[in-house]
Amino acid sequence: MRARVRAYYEASAVLWPRVRLSYASKANGTLAVLAVMSAEGCWIDVASEGELRAALSAGIPAERCCMHGNNKSAAEIELALDEGIGEIVADNFEELSLLATAPSFQPNSRVLLRLAPGVDPKTHDKISTGQAETKFGFPIGDTADAAVRYCINSGLPLAGFHCHVGSQLLDPTAQVEGARAIAQFAVEMKRDHGFETQVLNLGGGLGVRYTDEEPMSIQDYCTMLIGAVKPVLREGGLEPELVQEPGRSLVAEAGTTLYTVGTVKTMAGTRYVVVDGGLGDNPRPALYGAKYALVHIPAEPRDASEPGPRTTVAGRHCETDTLFPQAILPADVQPGDLIQVLTTGAYASSMASNYNRYPRPATVLIRESGRVELVQRRETIEEMLDREIVPEDLLV
Ligand SMILES: Cc1ncc(COP(=O)(O)O)c(C=O)c1O
């Protein structure tokens, strides 16, 4: 994680005078991960009250947090402003009106506008956000122009613009087009309204390797992205702080999940290896047909066996929660063996649920020294049941 943050900073700092990373905490909101990111110089991107409170609990001051969300409640906006949030990214006119009438706006808090640049990110539909037909942000054009005028007229501390076009992007064309579009818009706002952009947030989205993908290196990616906005900004006489907001590319490959095999059986010619997890701890295979690389770890050291027959690795939930279709695993996989799933650091534990009333698993952090520390203990059944209320007259 640390190496990847540093790679972003190193690649960006030589290209532009003021750069910053804001870690998208939705990717993995474990408090220890937030603390590592903050120690490496990242701000924290939070998208809800819960994510903001998590960052505060990890010791990160609100002034180093940037709040997102496409339907922030009045209470969330109030909390963020009371805490002295560094940046709040307005998604729509309702939010702007809540901000304009908010009782407290601390001097360090600034507003950004989320813009929809209308580019096709060419990724899974469920993680596409920057296209013209999207629920996120103000479309670049008359609507975004009206949002800027609204901020100016109501005295909101507008500092700049943001866009995030999608996630797990292996072809960076969309980010480059999106970044160029918001830079161009910033230049137009200077020309038309004398508004001087101080912050331009280019979002996250860089893809990672799950199986055989070949994502761009962080270095090449930053060179391409910053290279795209630089001439536009220079020509327009703007020198904002350039922010990137990666999540997946900082944490995905740092994470791994260990499952224990419970049973092995063959059904209509397919071998099933069933593990003690699945949909509840990683919904990505079910949501997006996500694929992963697996490693088989025998419970006790034994001689390597031949590759086995066509294998489906299934979870234990009451759905066909196939974690991995067509897995290649040895012939002698047995109950008690471990299956290690690679690249589960992003959007797995943060998307986990209690489906079937399984408590969520524990997380350990492997330190640079090799020391292993528990940073999230296993959830208990009691914690799950704690928020339930059975009306008196229904109690048997
Ligand atoms: C506003 C915003 N910023 C950043 C990210 C992080 O994206 P990624 O994890 O692909 O880098 C997301 C992901 O959904 C997002 O919605």
Ligand as a Chemical Component Dictionary entry (heavy atoms), coordinates in Angstrom:
data_LIG
# 
_chem_comp.id                   LIG 
_chem_comp.type                 NON-POLYMER 
_chem_comp.pdbx_formal_charge   0 
_chem_comp.three_letter_code    LIG 
# 
loop_
_chem_comp_atom.comp_id 
_chem_comp_atom.atom_id 
_chem_comp_atom.alt_atom_id 
_chem_comp_atom.type_symbol 
_chem_comp_atom.charge 
_chem_comp_atom.model_Cartn_x 
_chem_comp_atom.model_Cartn_y 
_chem_comp_atom.model_Cartn_z 
_chem_comp_atom.pdbx_ordinal 
LIG C1 C1 C 0 -15.993 9.603 -6.303 1  
LIG C2 C2 C 0 -15.069 8.445 -6.357 2  
LIG N1 N1 N 0 -13.754 8.660 -6.253 3  
LIG C3 C3 C 0 -12.871 7.648 -6.264 4  
LIG C4 C4 C 0 -13.291 6.348 -6.399 5  
LIG C5 C5 C 0 -12.247 5.265 -6.383 6  
LIG O1 O1 O 0 -12.226 4.522 -7.528 7  
LIG P1 P1 P 0 -11.130 3.379 -7.701 8  
LIG O2 O2 O 0 -11.251 2.493 -6.525 9  
LIG O3 O3 O 0 -11.501 2.715 -8.958 10 
LIG O4 O4 O 0 -9.807  4.048 -7.780 11 
LIG C6 C6 C 0 -14.650 6.070 -6.534 12 
LIG C7 C7 C 0 -15.117 4.692 -6.706 13 
LIG O5 O5 O 0 -16.242 4.374 -6.872 14 
LIG C8 C8 C 0 -15.567 7.144 -6.509 15 
LIG O6 O6 O 0 -16.874 6.934 -6.611 16 
# 
loop_
_chem_comp_bond.comp_id 
_chem_comp_bond.atom_id_1 
_chem_comp_bond.atom_id_2 
_chem_comp_bond.value_order 
_chem_comp_bond.pdbx_ordinal 
LIG C1 C2 SING 1  
LIG C2 N1 SING 2  
LIG C2 C8 DOUB 3  
LIG N1 C3 DOUB 4  
LIG C3 C4 SING 5  
LIG C4 C5 SING 6  
LIG C4 C6 DOUB 7  
LIG C5 O1 SING 8  
LIG O1 P1 SING 9  
LIG P1 O2 DOUB 10 
LIG P1 O3 SING 11 
LIG P1 O4 SING 12 
LIG C6 C7 SING 13 
LIG C6 C8 SING 14 
LIG C7 O5 DOUB 15 
LIG C8 O6 SING 16 
# 
